[in-house]
Amino acid sequence: MTTLNETPSVRPAAYAGQSPAMWRYGGIGAILAIACILPFAVSGFLVGSVVGGIRSISGVFIGALFIEFTPNFADQISKAAPDAIFGIFLIALMYLMPKGAIGILDFTAVRLRRVAAAKRQN
């Protein structure tokens, strides 16, 4: 006994029936737009995680601020190559803060606690 799902012509017929509706209501256009934007969105997520650090929620916000405001600042520095300036900022931050902004804040907090503990002992 053959069920409806096992019939080889059901899937192509279903896709053929959906295609005009998808095209009419923007489904195909939305899928194509997502496919075009996705690499840029993923790179933005990676840049945000590198800059802010992935160890805490506050690192996400710091990375989001970097992604939001650095391209505008880089555009003010150089109209010809703002992406290159953005890349230079990113490389500099990776060199100066290998654990992200939260990593440097954690390092500073540990240092301050050690200094405060040393002052209490003396």
Secondary structure, DSSP 8 states (H G I E B T S, - for coil): ---TTT-TTHHHHHHHHHHHHHHHTTHHHHHHHHHHHHHHHHHHHHHHHHHH-SSSHHHHHHHHHHHHHHHHHHHHH-SS-HHHHHHHHHHHHHHH-TTHHHHHHHHHHHHHHHHHHHHHH-
